[in-house]
């Protein structure tokens, strides 16, 4: 079993970039045993020796005041195979003799050179565990740009551990970091910091004064000026509108181009004809052949829907989102929108899980852990579940509506935005509590690095294939079986009063509502096979938008909160979807 190296540091110090550079694409994500805190781990090869690099959740201290800090303390004391029952105390530097044999071989601690004091406060606490440590003095270039010089050699002597200046986004210093890390992993002890020596801010400040000097007559950089402008109403709000418009243009334009001119022609010209010929030659005409290549053919729609219709928009969405994340714009967007969000009981930081929800509801729900009050978590979670379409569903909406009417497509997303605002206003009115003051660290603006972006997008696409495409293929197989066995017609008859009379849709539209429970986009894609009017398409899309979250989201709600909230979301979304769909139909009929 490979030895473990822990990657630690404050939140937003570049840990994930260093993690990706050291591990490549060999990454696994899992919850820490008995908690809701997720850990990323990957294979780290140093010379001829393999290690397991574990990305510990970013924290500001080891005082065990929240679940993430408790996990960090447990890992430091017991390793990744958590043994809470064998340990006592918290992050006080005592009880280290109780550590298990799974004790980390070394710690790679990432220090933010632009926020030295906060990083050193946490580092001093980590050093008390007497585990070999290597310090990555990251963002050294930004520190120099701001007019500060940090003496890495002096800092190393003060701490008693190696310090390697790095610039993670460009890869500067990563070779030296690997060399020093291998040396420290073979060491038998940690730093010279005493376990019983108190960690105080005065002590941290003394070290900072000795190792950091200010360059005289240094002027503010263009990067800093732009960073401030993006958080102010002018020109921040107009630029925000332009950036969001550009993101929408990239997602729709690039996705539609990949779909129309690359994937669909390739599949329909080179893949589907040979598949159909093979099935025709090997399987006699009848039920099985129809399930494979018929109206809802498993081998045709099971490939076309996830990989030709949805995947192009997933690629374009994650490219755009990764650029926003790696550039440092997301926290600035949160600050910019803070005043608006306060009116509905939220802080501006709530925009981050909401935008993540357009990728997938599950990471969006998990991201609400960073919000400071339970009221905020419940409001944002409900907004995501009720009216935020995941990227697969978004791709399905664009594929369904863009060819017929761009106006209708935009109307669906506008309807979702209005519904989110309404949900937030209602919950804020009836739930007790006020939003706390906004406290947020804003990282420097950065130019995203293409290699880092490509790795991030590739990992997310790979997750879509396993967590999104495979369940979608299973759903297509179910749809094909229902259609060819006649169960679809029977189901349509049962749902006729609701689907036909109330929503004005054909009886076959009952099947997408059943499949939508498995995957939300399956409530949309089958509508493409039906000869619907523009009004019917709008009604069907609106119902799919507000329809029940998929099974995985319901399970996440039950785990993160409780089963009562999961059931309540299930009822609200089901009733709301049919109610809104029927109202849209009648308004449309009146207008026409």
Secondary structure, DSSP 8 states (H G I E B T S, - for coil): --EEEEEEESTTSSHHHHHHHHHTT-EEEEE-TTSS-EEEEEEEEETTEEEEEEE----S-SS--SHHHHHHHHHHHH-SS--GGG--S-SSS--GGG--TT--SEEEEEEETTSHHHHHHHHHHHHTT---EEEEEE-HHHHHHTTEEE-HHHHHHHHTSEEEE-BTTTTBTHHHHHHHHHHHHT-SS--S--TTS---HHHHHHHHHHHEEE-TT----HHHHHHHHTTSHHHHHHHHHHHHHHHHHHHHHHHHHHIIIIIHHHIIIIIHHHHHHHHHHHS-TTHHHHHHHSTT-HHHHHHIIIIIIIHHHHHHHHHHHHHHHHHTHHHHHHHHTHHHHHTTT--TTHHHHHHHHTT-HHHHHHHGGGSSSHHHHHHHHHHHHHH---HHHHHHHHHHHTTT-HHHHHHHHHHHHHHHHHHHHHHHHHS------------------HHHHHHHHHHHHHHHIIIIIHHHHHHHHHHHHHHHHTHHHHHHHHTHIIIIIIT---TTHHHHHHHTTT-TTHHHHGGGGS---HHHHHHHHHHHHHS---HHHHHHHHHHT-HHHHHHHHHHHHHHHHHHHHHHHHHHHHH-
